[in-house]
Amino acid sequence: MNSLDDKVYDLRGLKCPLPVLKTEKRLRSMPSGAILTVETSDPLAIIDVPHFCNENGHTLLSSDKTDGGHRFAIRKA
C-alpha cells in the first residue's frame, strides 16, 4: 500500500446514499481547507458527490474514473 492509498477514504461497496452520508460525516471532523479523497463503487456517486459539494460549499477538486468506480478529491469549505 502506498502513501496515497493511506489518505483515501474507501467507500467502495456502499450504495446510495451511504457514500455521501459517510463523506459528510468525515468532512465534519476535518478542519476547513482540508482535502478528503473518497473512492466509491456506487454508479450514482458521479451525480451525488458533485451535488453534495455544490450544495454544501465544498470544492470538488477532481473526479476520476477508477477500475471499480470513481475517486473524488474534495476540499472542505
PEJO-V833685 format. One record per backbone hydrogen bond with DSSP energy under -1.0 kcal/mol. NH is the residue of the N-H (numbers start at 0). CO is the residue of the C=O. If there is no record, write none. Layout:
nh:NH co:CO
nh:NH co:CO
This chain:
nh:5 co:1
nh:6 co:3
nh:7 co:4
nh:8 co:36
nh:10 co:38
nh:13 co:10
nh:17 co:14
nh:20 co:16
nh:21 co:17
nh:22 co:18
nh:23 co:19
nh:24 co:20
nh:25 co:21
nh:26 co:22
nh:27 co:23
nh:29 co:26
nh:32 co:75
nh:33 co:30
nh:35 co:73
nh:37 co:71
nh:38 co:8
nh:39 co:69
nh:44 co:41
nh:46 co:43
nh:47 co:43
nh:48 co:44
nh:50 co:46
nh:51 co:47
nh:52 co:48
nh:53 co:49
nh:54 co:50
nh:55 co:51
nh:57 co:52
nh:58 co:74
nh:60 co:72
nh:61 co:72
nh:63 co:70
nh:65 co:68
nh:69 co:39
nh:70 co:63
nh:71 co:37
nh:72 co:61
nh:73 co:35
nh:74 co:58
nh:75 co:33
